[in-house]
């Protein structure tokens, strides 16, 4: 490293320039801290909202035998079921096997990716078998779209069908919804 050329870069910076740069650095640091704090505050607020909407308010409405409530400001509160499901990566093969055996294999998606260099557009259009014969590196991703899984779970639960709750990461709960007028 040529220290003289580095030093020459700073000889043109006067005291005012150094002050401006220092001030901007301090502002950036302060903004980065604020962003971190706001992200944490948003995370905490979402957690608190979820606790009220999915636990405390539905439980309170149920405890007092209220299914719907209209507020002074015109807002209406009601509780309806909601469904959630997510397949854990470490249980994906087992979950996919269950879906196939239970006749729901069409939920599973299979995505194949291959990496090509420049000018290999014609090769990219070849079939997967041809790519493997040529020694191309391919990557396969097998999954169920989260919203498709959620819809499937809702449909099956509402029909009264048995599902492996643990395997499919199923959660069925109540959620308070507020409509504002």
SVG drawing of the C-alpha trace seen along z (x, -y; Angstrom):
<svg xmlns="http://www.w3.org/2000/svg" viewBox="-73 -24 77 69">
<polyline fill="none" stroke="black" stroke-width="0.4" points="0.0,0.0 1.4,-3.4 0.9,-5.5 1.9,-8.7 -0.9,-8.5 -3.4,-7.7 -2.1,-10.7 -2.4,-12.9 -6.1,-12.1 -6.7,-13.7 -4.6,-16.8 -7.4,-18.4 -9.9,-17.9 -10.1,-20.9 -11.5,-21.1 -15.0,-21.9 -14.9,-18.8 -13.7,-16.6 -16.5,-18.0 -19.1,-17.3 -17.9,-13.8 -17.8,-13.1 -21.4,-14.5 -22.7,-12.4 -21.1,-9.3 -22.7,-10.0 -26.1,-10.5 -25.8,-7.2 -24.8,-5.4 -27.8,-6.9 -30.2,-6.0 -28.9,-2.4 -29.5,-2.2 -33.0,-3.7 -33.8,-1.2 -32.8,1.7 -34.9,0.3 -37.9,-0.2 -37.6,3.3 -37.6,4.7 -40.5,2.5 -42.5,3.7 -41.6,7.3 -42.8,6.9 -46.0,5.0 -46.8,7.8 -46.3,10.4 -48.6,8.4 -51.2,8.0 -51.2,11.7 -51.6,12.6 -54.7,10.4 -56.2,11.3 -55.6,15.0 -55.8,15.7 -57.0,13.1 -59.9,11.5 -61.4,14.7 -61.1,16.3 -62.8,13.3 -65.6,13.2 -66.1,17.0 -66.0,16.7 -68.8,14.1 -70.8,15.8 -70.4,12.9 -69.9,13.9 -70.0,10.4 -69.7,6.9 -70.3,3.4 -68.1,0.6 -69.1,-3.0 -66.8,-4.0 -68.7,-1.7 -66.1,1.1 -67.4,4.6 -65.6,7.4 -66.2,11.0 -64.3,14.3 -63.8,16.8 -61.6,19.8 -58.3,19.7 -55.9,22.3 -52.1,22.5 -49.7,25.2 -46.1,25.5 -44.0,28.5 -40.7,28.6 -37.7,29.1 -36.5,32.1 -39.8,33.8 -40.4,32.9 -39.8,36.4 -42.1,38.0 -44.8,35.3 -44.5,35.7 -44.8,39.5 -48.0,39.0 -49.5,36.6 -48.8,39.1 -50.1,42.1 -53.3,40.2 -54.0,39.3 -52.9,35.6 -49.6,35.9 -50.8,33.2 -50.1,30.6 -46.4,31.3 -44.4,29.1 -41.1,30.2 -38.8,27.4 -35.7,28.4 -32.9,25.8 -29.8,26.0 -26.9,23.6 -25.7,22.7 -23.0,20.5 -23.2,17.8 -24.4,19.0 -25.9,22.3 -29.5,21.3 -30.1,24.3 -28.8,26.6 -31.0,25.0 -34.1,26.0 -33.2,29.7 -34.9,32.2 -33.7,32.9 -32.5,36.4 -30.4,34.9 -28.9,32.5 -27.9,35.2 -26.4,37.3 -24.2,34.3 -23.1,33.9 -24.7,30.6 -25.2,29.6 -28.9,29.7 -30.7,28.8 -34.1,30.1 -36.5,28.4 -39.6,30.3 -42.2,28.4 -45.8,27.6 -46.8,24.0 -47.6,22.6 -51.0,21.1 -51.9,24.3 -51.1,26.3 -53.1,23.9 -56.2,24.2 -55.9,27.9 -55.8,28.1 -58.8,25.8 -60.8,27.9 -59.8,31.2 -60.5,30.0 -63.9,28.6 -64.8,31.9 -63.8,33.7 -61.0,35.6 -58.1,36.8 -54.7,35.2 -51.3,35.6 -51.3,32.3 -47.7,32.6 -46.3,33.8 -47.9,31.0 -47.4,28.4 -51.1,27.7 -52.6,25.1 -56.3,24.4 -57.4,21.5 -59.7,18.5 -58.9,15.0 -60.7,11.8 -61.3,9.6 -62.2,5.9 -64.1,4.3 -63.9,0.5 -66.7,-1.4"/>
</svg>
